[in-house]
Amino acid sequence: MWRKMTNADFEGFKPIKFLKPVIILILIAFISFLSLTSCELKDTAVEQSDVLESDSGTYGDDLYLFDYKKIKLEKTNSIGVEIGKCNLYTDIYEDLIILGEIENVSTVNKTDLEITLDFYNKNGEKIISETIPGITNYLKAGSRMPFYYYLCEKERYIDISKIQVGVNYKDYHEGFKGNPIVENERHYYADDGNYLVIEGRLINIGTEKIRNLKLFATFYNDRGQVVFIKECYLLREEMIPEEEQGFNLKLMLDEYLPEFTQYNFEVFFEDKIKA
């Protein structure tokens, strides 16, 4: 049963003396709880921090501190084939790009071309190994073939310290009857200087019909390094002797296009009679 308390009920009641020890005990218990909770939170934060720092740069600041310019590029040349003008940079998507070209410095044609890429960490351990097929089946004596490779897995390239570039091939002793060449090449700027246009024509000055015709333009910076590669669109992939066809390559000059100071065209093909 509820009743209203009167002044008589409070006579002899000493609230301060009664509450003081209770309040002190409550405060001690609360402070102890906070102290234990704080320690648990601190330990958990340390464990999470260790995981982030050891995750190969996938999280944390390691990825942003990564400097691809410190990666060493080493070339392993083979007899008759040289690797040159290699370059390494990251694009707007932070993918690691390796570019370069191989040159046939021998008097024998080459076939079954492959570029090998071996990636090493700072301890000299090989962590990635890749093989890139050549963009063409044959490389004539004195010709150059560009190559490129994108490494998109950022959690892997964060540990790279050195990249070793090599080449595999076979000698091809037969000669070619076809012989396409680039002539009358010129370039100009269009659309208020926003585009670079390169025009020219291909002529088969050989004595045999050719097939699988490809035309590549390789662009270089002021240090002679390859900065990007473009394949030119051709109307026909086959040409008979003395036949010619025009080509047109249009490049948008925006902030995403690497700076270049020169370019070179290379033609790749097979004789029609070759199986």
Secondary structure, 3 states (H helix, E strand, C coil): CCCCCCHHHHCCCCHHHHHHHHHHHHHHHHHHHHHHHHHHHHHHHHHHHHHHHCCCCCCCCHHHHCCHHHCEEEEECECCEEEEEEEEEECCCCCEEEEEEEEECCCCEEEEEEEEEEEECCCCCEEEEEEEECCCCEECCCCEEEEEEEECCHHHHCCCCEEEEEEEEEEECCCCCCCEEEEEEEEEEECCCCEEEEEEEEEECCCCCEEEEEEEEEEECCCCCEEEEEECCCCCCCECCCCEEEEEEEEECCCCCCCCCEEEEEEEEEECCCC
